[in-house]
């Protein structure tokens, strides 16, 4: 069988439009395609491959668990799931963990828990969920409606009710929207898909204060920011704000599908037996790999290294911008960075992505105006230097086209 991009058009549902490049192997922060062309990976599978490709700790964990037990369902528990849950709770504000397979599923669980908690504690009128424009929380119908991008939720019929949005970093608008009928507020502590937008200190602390005032649960979607991405294990740690519920996925498994919702004992008690579930959630293979990823990332050396690498990227972008004048600013934190195009190149983020691919660099976009970078948290410094050199060639191609 000839496996190429054309085969995709014959056998796959057309909701994706992938590149012609088909990677076949990876090592660290380098990837090779079917033609043995080498790429430096500044994309990380959209902030997933936190330790790069084929990291020995993850490979060994998968091999070791793979000859023990693969799947049980939640009729029984398993050792990797319990070990991982204990490590997560030991390292965070949370007491309890619910495992899922993805960020969307973790967010779905968080939203259902918030609604159930409000119903049990406050009654049937406390149903409103507030989220933020340009937010992204997954592609289930509930989560895509909570996400603040109508383009993703329109066209599927009537949407789940009692969901409202306002602008991120607009505390006045948020205060006007929240009330005693609000059961939960869901937000990213740094917006990813929406353009790599950090919260102001006044905004994020004000949201927490208003949630407390109105007895609303605060849910942090740390699917993209979590597990070391911003230089802390979770982004909330450096914001002076603790959520009531937090969701985590992407980097949690280092490339193996897993997600989790974490919360306190009092709140968790409202997902009683039978109220929610997942066939694969807490799968032994996934939890074994995630435990290895979590152990590797959650060290002072790796977390400090993220901040060191951030500065190398920022310095590199500044040097490129001095020559070509394409960026208005670089947003983000740690290794979740977005180079914002200035007015001369507005709306052309994809052009830079395509040019980068031509020069052997994997990158991302966050909307039409931001080039996004989410590389491995342990990307070698020499790969950063070489990747930036390739990115400069891509920028030169777009500027001189």
C-alpha positions, 0 to 999 in steps of 0.5 A: 500500500502506498501511504501518502497525503493523497490517501488521506483524501480517500479514507479520512473525514475531511475536517482536517487539511494536513500538510503534505509532510508525513513524519515517520520518526522523531528523536528529541526535538528533531523529526524526519519525514517519509523522504528523510527530510529533517525538521526541528520541532518548535510545535510539540504537537501543539504543546503536547510533546513536553519531552520531545519525541521518544524520550527514554523515560516515556519509552521505558514506561510504555514498554514496562507497562505494556507487558503487564496490563493494558486495560481494565475499565473502571470496574477496577482501579490500577496501580499506575492511575493511583500512583499518578493521582497521588503525585498530582495531588501532592504537587497541587492544591487538589485532593481528588483526580478524575482521569479522562482521555483528552483536554475536552473530556477533562473540561466536560467533566469539570463543567458537569461537576460545576453544574451538579455542585451548584444544583446540590448546594444552591438549587436549580436556578444557579446554572450560568457559566461564564467564559471568555471571548477567544477562549478554547476549551475543546470540541465536545458540544458543551466545551465548544459552546463554552469556548468563546469562538462562535465559528467552532460552535455554530452550525450544529443546532441548538447550543447548551443554554446558560452560557455567557461570554465577555472579553478577557482582561475586561474586569468591568464587563465580567463584573457586570455579567456575574451574579448569584445565578453564576455556577462557574467561571471557566478560563485559561490562565493564559489564552492559547488558541485565542492569541497567546494572551496573558491575564493582568494581575488585577483581572485574574485576582478580580475574577477570583474575588467575584467568584467568591462573592457570588459563590461561583466555582472558578475553573482553570483550563490548564490543558495547554499551560499545565505540566511545566509549559509556563515554567511552573508545574501549573500556571496558577502557581505564579498568579496568586490565584488558586482555582476550585477545579483545574483541568490538565491534558496535552503535556500530561502524557507527553504524547500519550492521550490522557487528561485529568480534572482535579479538585477539592474533596468537598467539590469532588463529592458531588460526582457520586457513583454513576454521575459521570464516567469514561471507559478509557479514563485512568487507563494503565498504559496512559497513566504509566507514561504520564507518571514518567512524564510528570516525574521528569518535568516536575523538577527544579532543573526542568522548570528553571530550564523552561524559563532559560529557554524562553529568554533564548527564544525572545532574544532570537525573535528580537534579533530577527525583528531588528532585521525584518520588522515583522512583529509588533510584540512577543506574547506568552510565558515560558515555552508558550510564546506567540510572535504577533505580526505587525500591521504590514503582515497582518493576517498572514500567520499561515504564510510564515508557517508554510515558509517555516515548513519549507525550511525544515521547521515545525511551528504553529499559529494562534489565529491569523495574526500570531505565530505560535511556538510550543516546543519541548520543555527540554529542547537542546539549546543548539536546536533552539539556535538552529531552529531560529536560524531556519525561522529567520530564513522563512521570515526572509522568504515571506518579507521578500516575496 
